[in-house]
Amino acid sequence: MRIDLKTGQAAARQVVVIAADGKSRLYGEILDVSVFIVAPGEAEVRGLTVHGINSRWGPAKRSTQDAACWMGADFRICAR
């Protein structure tokens, strides 16, 4: 697994990208997950599938118990 932290120049916002190494998948048909930090403790999450579909997973809040994790309505993603 590879974790990249990028800073968008125009919007000055951070993006955390969690990706599988090589040709492997993170989970099922998911190749990578992007966490777009929109405000302190708040993010928008998307997942890229093997079919090239960038699916919106929805809003997420940073976990108060584990700062490496983001919690959505029906998902949890952690970058370790």
N, C-alpha and C positions, 0 to 999 in steps of 0.2 A: 504494500500500500504506500502511496505517496501523498503527502500533504503539502500544498503550496499556499502561501499567503501572498496575495497580490493587492496592490493599492491602485484603484482606478484614478487616473489623473484628472479627468473632467469633473467627476462627482466627489472626488476625494473620499471615497468609501472603500472599505476593505472587503475582499472576497476570499473566503477559504475554500479551496478546491481539494476534495478528497478523491483520489483516483487509484485504480488498480494498476500495478506495475505490469508492463508488457501487454499481453493480450488477454490477461485474466479479467474477470468481472468482480465487482465489489459484492454484489448480491443479485441472484436471478439474472435479469437482463440489464441491470444497471452497471454502466462503465464508470461514471463518476458522479459526485454530488457537489454542488456549489452552494455555499452559504453566503449570501449577500447581506452584509451587516448594514442595516438602514438607520439604526439609532442605537445608543448604548443599551445592550440587553435584548435588542430586537433584530430579527433577520427575516429574509425571504429565502426559501430553499427550493432548488431545482435539481432534477436528476437527468442525466443523459443516458439514453438507452442504446443498446447495440444496433437499433434501427435508425439511429440519428435523431430521435425525438427528444427534445429538451422539455421534459414534463415539469410543470409547476407543482411542487408538493405543498406549498403554502407558507404562511407565516410561522415563525418559531420564536420562542423566548429562551434565553440562556438559562440553563439550570442553576438554581441557587445552591444545589448540593455538589455539583461538579462543573466547574467553569469550562471544561473541555466539551460539554454536551449542550445541544440545542433540542428543545422539546416542541414538537408540533402537535396538532390535534390528533393525529394518528401515526406519528413516527417520532423516533429519537435518533439523533445522529451525534456521534462523539468523534473528535479528532485527537487521537493519541499517537 
